[in-house]
Amino acid sequence: MASQETQRVSAADFIRGFANWRLQAARRPVVVTHHGKDAHVLISLDDYRQFDSRAAVSDELTSSLADLVESIRDGIVVIDRARRIVAVNPAASDMVEEAAATLIGRELGEVLPRLGDNILFGHINRMIDQRERFSGDVPGILRPRQWLHADLVPLAAGGAIVLRDISAVMEGAAAGDTRKALADAVGAHGSVGYAILSVREMVEDTNEALTAMAGVDPAAIRRVRFSALLAAGVRQDFVEALEGVFRSSAPARLASALVTRDGTAVPVTLSIAERRGAYASEGAVVVVTRRAD
């Protein structure tokens, strides 16, 4: 607009001096009062068109944001200051397995009965009472052993609860911790060797027990084909067993012989299992134990 400043005139004076006030409105808004209270605003046609254009853009943005919230895969629940649900998106409706229409107006604790015993409950109260934000991972809100990542966003009328199911991620992390503990236990045993192989059979890592069996430095066998560590007569058997593991994803076990630095063939048993990534095979793990032949 031409100016953000406004000038006020009573309705009676506005009528008597309309021509003057029309000219004044071309430069800055004129507020027409009635009984001392603001009642109308006179602005220029250019200012009105600009205002109308901004209003149209605002309406389009509001509509677009609503469509965006509807399409987000995270569950979004909006509550008022009385902890009643005022809006949910389809993802949230799917999470609680109830139609959105049946959720509106109900208390949050009724829809999520496990919430009262969850740490998230206190954070929701602080979001409503103190406009405090929160972001964290919480278990068991909807069902046992389910993990959700929760973001709490204060709003003028209450707050929004954004929920994402991260159960698979948490299970993967727990499995990773278990595998690490197992590898540490194998390493502590001292007589069980293992090698981590790429899909091309190259040694990516080993433990001390395996390098001690072979009598070599760990760095000496990095990026070396594992079959090169075996006696010539059993190499093909290992290669075929490894290919079978990659084809079927089923682990394999075979008798073999590990060649030491001085050329001695040590009878061993090889156990092979595939390392499977999210999209493809990442290689294999070979566990090596001595055989008492």
N, C-alpha and C positions, 0 to 999 in steps of 0.2 A: 504494500500500500504506500501512498505518497508519504505518510507520516504515521507514526504509532501514537502520537498525541491526539487527544480528543477534546472537543469542546461541547458544552452542554447548553441546551436551550429548552425553555418550557414549550409545551405544545401550542399555547396561545401565541407566544412570540414567534414560534416557527411559522405558524399560519400567516401572521401579519407580515413577516419578512421573508417569505419563502424564496423569492428571487435571490436575496442576499445569501441565505443559508445554502441554497443550491450551489452557488459559486464557492462558498466556503468548503462544502463537501468535496469539491474537486481537488482540494489541497490536503484536507485531513478529515477524518470521520466526524460527523455531527451526531451527538446523542440527544434524542428528543425525550424530555421527561414528562411524566404525567403525575400530578400531585407530589412532585419532588422525587419520584422514583424513575429510574431509567426504563424507558418503554420501547423505543425504536432507535435504529441507527441508520443515518443517511450516508452512503458512500458513493463514489463515482462509479460509472459503468465499467471502467477499466479495472478498478479495484474489485468490483463484484465478480468480473470474469476471472480474475486471478484467484479469488477466493473459491469460486465455484470449481475451477480447475483443480485446486489443491484438495478440495473436498472429495472430488471424484477420484483423485489418486489415492486419497486416504481410504475411501470405501473399497477400492480395488485391492489396496494393500491388506486391509482387514480381512477381506474375503480370501486373499491368497494365503495369509497366515493361518486362517481357519482350515483351508484345504491342506496346508502343510502339516498341521497338527494331526489331522485325520489320517494322513498317510504315513506318519512316523511309526517305525516298528516298535519303539519304546512305548510302554504304557504310561499315559498321562491322566492323572486324577486331580481335578481342581476342587478345593474345599473352601467353604466360607469360614468365618471366625468362630462359628458354632460347631465346627468340624463336620458339617454336612456336605455331602457331595453335590456339587453344582454342575459339573461337566466331566465327561470321560471320553477318551478317544477309543476307536475300535480295538486297538491293541490292549488297552487296559480292560475292556469288556471281555476280551478273549482270556486274559490272565485269570480273572475271577470267575470265568465261565458263567456270566450272567449278561442278559441284554442290557444295553445302556439305559433304556427307558426305565428299567426296574431299579437302577442304581441311583438315579437323580433324586435328591431330597433325603436320602437315608444317611444315617450317621456313619462315619468312617469305621468306627469300632464295630458296628453291626456287620458291615460288609467284610471286614478283616478281623475276625474274632481273635486271631493270634497276635494282633498288634499290641494289645495291652501289656503283654509279657516281653515284648521285644524292645531292644535299645532304641529303635527308630521312633517309638512313641514319644519319648522325651524330646527328641529333636523336632518332631512335628509340633509339639507344644511350644517350643522356643521359637520356631518359625512363625507361629501365629501370634504369640504374645510379645516377642522381642524382635521379630523380623530377621531372625538369624538363619543364614543359609547352612546347608549341610550336604556333603557328598561322601558316600561310603558304601561298603558292602555289608549286607545284613542277611542272616539266615532265617528260614522258617516263618516268613510272614504269611505266605499263602499255603504252603504245605511243607511237611518235614523234609529235611535234607535238600531243600531248594534254596539257592543263593540268589539274591537280587542286588543289583547295584542301584542305589537310591540317590536321587538329587532332589533337594527341597529348595523351592524358589518362592520367596515371599511375594505376594501380590496385594494390591490395594484392598481387595475384598476378602483376603484370606491367604491362600498359598497353593502352589502346584507341587504335586508329588510325581516325579518321573522315575519309572521303574524299568530295569532291563534284566532279563534272566541271564545270569552268568554261571549257572550250575555247571555247564560243560567246561568252562574255563577253570573253575575251582577244582573240579574232579581231575582235570589234566594236571593242574599244579600239584595236587595231592599224589597223583600217580608218579609225577616226576620226582617228588620228594622220596617216595617209596623206592623208585629205581635207583636213586642216588644212594640211599641207605643200603640197598642190596649190594651195589657196587663197592661201597666202603667196607661192607662185611666180607665180601669176597677178597678184597685187597688185604684185609686184616688177617684172613685165613693163611695166606702166604704160600699155599701149594696149589692154588687154582689160578691159572692165567687166563687172560682174555684179551682179545684184540677187537677194535672197532674198525670195520671195513667200509669203504665207499662202495657204490654200485659197480665200480670197475675193479673191485677186489683189492684196492690199495689200502694199506694199513694207515689209519688216521690217528689211532691212539692205542696204547697198550698199558698193562699194569706191570709192576716190578716182577711179579712171579713169572710172567711169560718171558720177559727179557732175561731173567735169571736162568730159566730152563734152556733158552737158546744160547746163553753165554754171550750176549751182545749188548751194546749200548742202546738205549731206547731210540736215540736219534738215528741210529744206523738202519733201522727197519721202517722208519716213517716213509710213506710214499712208495713202499716196496710191495709187490704183490704177495699176498699171504702164502699162496701156493709155493713161492720161491723159498719159503722157510721149511718146506716139507721135503722128505726124501723123494727122489725122482720117481720111484715106482708107485707112489700114492698121490701124486699131484693131480692127475686126471680125475681120480675118484673124488677128490675134494672139489674140483671145479664143477663136476657134474652135480654133486650134492648141493653146492651153492646155487647153481642155476635152478635146481629143483625147488629150493626154498623160495627164490624170487618168483617162480611161476605159480606156486601153490600157496605161498605165505605160511606153510606148515613147517615147523622146525625139523631139523634132521640131526642124526647122530651117526658117527662112523669112526672106526678104528683107523689110526694113521701113525705117522712117525715124524717127529720134529728133528731137524738136523741142527746140531750145535756148531759153534764156531770151529771146533777141531774136527768136524766131520762125523761125529758120532750120531747115530740115529736113535733117538729116544722114543720108545713106544708111548703114544698118547691117544686119548679119546677126544674127538672134536664134537662139540655140540654147537649147531648153527641156528640162529634165529634172525628173522628179518627185522630191520628197523624201518617202520612204516611211518611216513609223514602224513600230513593232512591230505595231500594230493597224489603222492607217488612214493615209491620206495626210496629210502635214503641210504640203503646199504644193509649191513648185517653185523651181528655180534657173534664172535666165535669164542667159546669157552674151551680151554685146553686143560686137561687133567692127565697125569701120568697113569700108565697102565702097568700093572705088575705082571709082565710076561716072563 
